[in-house]
């Protein structure tokens, strides 16, 4: 690897999140619905603006804080929000040489309805002109959420990876990547060295009513990923390495979660980043839940992301049963 090569290149869309903290609302758990009065003025407690987030942006910041030389391939609008996002990435030591601000386009802006410790997100993806740059031969590429018109871009990435077989691929599918279907992204699934999603997403991708997580792991692995990870909320994370199934519990929260946005991204990106740092699967799996635990103590997906030293410090304080086990 040349000195100017990157360790970790994240690819995907970027967004600014506006967190609107609600108080006058309720949750219908039977219908899984957030409810507010219709045709009324609903008071809110505060608004918190968090720029330069999104699955891939969060992964880039996570990797940079863990000490990897990191770049980000993304599109922004040629607007004030875009400038704010780019400045935030620079401040996080993420190289922005592949960040493109497109004239006539807006930066993605999402509204997060924050109620109690969870959120409902109102999303709108700008249709960018997706063009894959020559980004060299990093150790790892981390691919996640992109817009609904990005399918040709994925094929260009598959071609690039075919031409650079030494690059490892981590794939955390976003909404549109799941909508494209596993057949349309067959080359991406087959090329993935590390794949991660949650249990509900696995069922959606596989188009199955199967709920047994071990069966879901094997079904997902049959699409091609070498290391398959499915998370299941508070239960923990399940991993299939092609031979054995492992389960990793969540790291115990020091206090009740404050806001849950980005917990999954923190786990996924931390796992991939430690693999890129050369750790074993078991060691990377042990460290990933620590970043998830930290992120939910703050607003947004990035404030709680930890340095490598801080993760190691938390690891020394972990309970005895905090370790991966074969199941």
N, C-alpha and C positions, 0 to 999 in steps of 0.2 A: 504493500500500500504506500502510495506517495505521501509525503508530508502534508500536502494540501488536501488529502482525501478526508472525508468525514467518517466518523464512527457510526452515525445514526442519522438517517434522513427520514423525516415524517412527511407524508403526502396526504392532503385532504383539505377540506374547506375550513375557513375561519369565521368566527362569529363574535359579535358583541352581545353579551347577555345583560338585559335589564331586569333585575330581581325586584318584583313588586311584592312586598310583604303584606299579606292579607291577615286580617283579624276577624272580620265579619263574614264568615263563610262556614260551610260544614261539608263533611264527606259522607256520601252514601256508599258504604262499604259493599253492600249487596250488588250495586250497579257499577261500582268502581268509578264514581263520579264526584267531582268537585262542584259544590252547589252554592250559588249566590242568588240574591233576589233579582228578578228580572225587572227591567224598566225602573231602576232605582239608582240612587247615588250611593256607591259602596265605598266607605272610607278605607284607606290603607295606612299602614304604620310608617313605611319608608320605602325608598327606591335605592338600590345599590347597582351601579353600572360596573360591569366587569368586561374589559376588552380582551381581544385575542384569545378566545377560548374555542371550544369544539374538540371533538375526539383527537384529531391529529395535532392541533395546536397544544392541547394538554399534554400529549405524548412528547412533543418536542421540548416543552418546558421541563417536564419530568426528567427526561434524559439529560438535558443540560444541567439541571441541579444535581444529578448523580455523577457528573463529571465527564460525560461523553461529549466529544466534539460533534455538535448537532447543527443540521440545517433543516429548513422547512420549505417544501414546495406547496404553494398555495396561491389563490387569487383573492384580491381585495378590490374594492371600488376606489376610484380616484376621488375620494371625498375625505372629510374630516375624520370619520370613523375609521377609514382605512389607514390614515396617517397615525391615528392613536394606536391601532392594533400593531402596526409595524414598529412604532417606537417602543411598545411594550415588549415585543419579541426581542428587540435589540437589548433592552434593559435586562432581559433574562438570559443573555449570552447565546441566543439562537441566531445563527447566521441567516440573513435575509436576502442573500444574493439571488435566490430563486423565487422570491415573493414578487408577484406582478400586480400592480394596480392598474386596472383596466378602465380606460376612458368610457364614459357613458354607462358604467355599471355602479351599483350601490354595494357597499359592504353589508354582508349578512347581519341582520339585527333581529334578535329573538327576545320575546317577552316571557319571563319566568314568573308564573304565579306561585309564590312561595307561601305555603300554609303549614303551620306547625313545623315539623322537621323535614317535610318533603315538598316536591314541586311538580307543577304541570307546565309544560313549555309550549308556547305558541311560536311555531317555526315558519320561516319563509326562506327558501334557498334561491339566490340570484342565479340566473343561467349564464355562467361565465364561459368564455372561450378557452377550453382546456387544452393546453399545449404542454407536452412533456419535455423538459430541458435535458441536456446532457449533464447528469449530476455525478459523473465519475463512478467509482466502485466502492461505495461505503460498505462497512461490515454488514449493516442491517438497514432495511427499508421498513418503515412502519406505515401501512396503508389503512386509512379509515374513511369516514364519511365524506362523500362528494355529491354533487347535484344530480338531478334527474336526467341531464343531458350528457353525462360524463362516461357513458359506456364505451365509446371509441377510445377515450383516454385510457381506460383500463386495458384495452387491447394493445395500445401502444406501450403501456407499462409491461404487459406480459412479454411483448417482443423484446423490450429492453432487458428484462430479467433473463430471457433465453440467451441473449447475447452476452450476459455477464453472470455466468452460473455460480460464481463465488459469492454473490450477494445473497444474504439470508433475508427472507421475507416474513414479516409479522403482519397478520391480517385481522383487524377488528371491524367487521362489517357495520356500516351505518344504515340508516333507513332506506335510502335508494339502492344501496348495494344489495340489501335483502330483497327489495322489490324487483331488481333485475332478474333474480332467480339464480339458483345454483348452476343451471345449465349455461346461462349466458356468461357467468363468471367461472366456468369450469377450469380454465387455465390458471386463474388466480388461486382457486382452492387447491389445485394439484401442486402448485408451486410453493405454497405456504409452508414455511418451516415451523411456524407458530401461529395457531389460530385460537381466537378467544371470543366468546359471546356469553350472554346469560342464558338460563334455561328456557325462558319464553322465546327468546330469539332463535335458539336452536330448533325448537318445535316449528317456528315460522319458516326458517330456512329449509328445513327438511320436509315441510308440508306433511306433518304427521301428528297424530293424536297420542303418540307414545310419550309417556311422562317419566319413565324409568331413566334416571340420569346415566347409568352405565350403558344402557342400550343407545341412548342419544349420543354418547361419546363415541361408541363404535360406529354408529351410522354416520356421524360427522367425519370421523377419521377415514371412512371409506371414500370420501370425496377427494382425499389426497394429503391433507396436512400431516406433517411428521409428528408434531406435538399439538394435541387438541385439549383445550381448556374450556370448561363450562362452569360458570359461577351460579350459585343458587342462594343469593341473599345472605341472611344471617347464618345459614347452614355452613357455608364456606365455598371453596372452589374444588372442582374435580378435574383431574388431569389424566389423560391417556397418552402414554409415551410409545405406543405401538406394541407394548408387551403387557404392562401392568396399569391398573387404575389406582390413582392416588387421591386422597382427600386431604385438604388443608383447611383447618378451622379459621374463622376470623380472629384477628387480634382483638383482645378485649378493649372496649371503649373506656377511656379514663372518666368520661362523663357522657350523658345522653347526647346523641348527635344534634348539631345545631342546624345543619342544612346539608342534604345528601347529594347535591349535584356534583358529579365528577368522581364519585367513589369507584365506579366501574372502570373509568378511564385511568384512575390512579393505579388500580390493581394491574390492569392490562399492560400499561406502559412501563410500570416498574418491573414487572416480570420480564418483558422484552429487553429492557435496558440492562438488567443484570445478566441476562443471557449474552448480550452484546459486550458486557464487561468481562465475559469469560467464566462466569459462575456456572455451576451445574444446575440442572433442572430443579433438584431438591432445594438447593440454596437460594435460587431465584424465587421459587415458590414460597419459601419461608419469609422472604423480605417483602414481597408484594402486598400482602394485607396490611402491613404497617402503614404504608402510604395512604391506603384507603381509610384506615382508622383516623389518620391525621386530617385528611381533607374534609371529612364530615364535621369537623369541629369549627369550620370557618364557612363564610359565604363564598360560593363559587368553587370552581374546579381546580384552582391553582394555588391559592394563598397557603394552603396547608401542605403542599408538596415539600418533601424533606430532602436534605442533603444525605449523602451516603453515610457520613459519620453519625448523623442523628438517627438514621434507621438502625445502624449497628448498636447504638446506645439503647434504643427501644428493645432490640433483640436480646440484649443481656438481661432485660427485666421481664422477659416473657415467662408465662407460667410453664410448668413442666410438660403439660399436654399440648403445648403449642408447637406442633411439628407435623410434617406430612406423614401419612400412613397409607399403606396399601390396603385396598378394600376388595 
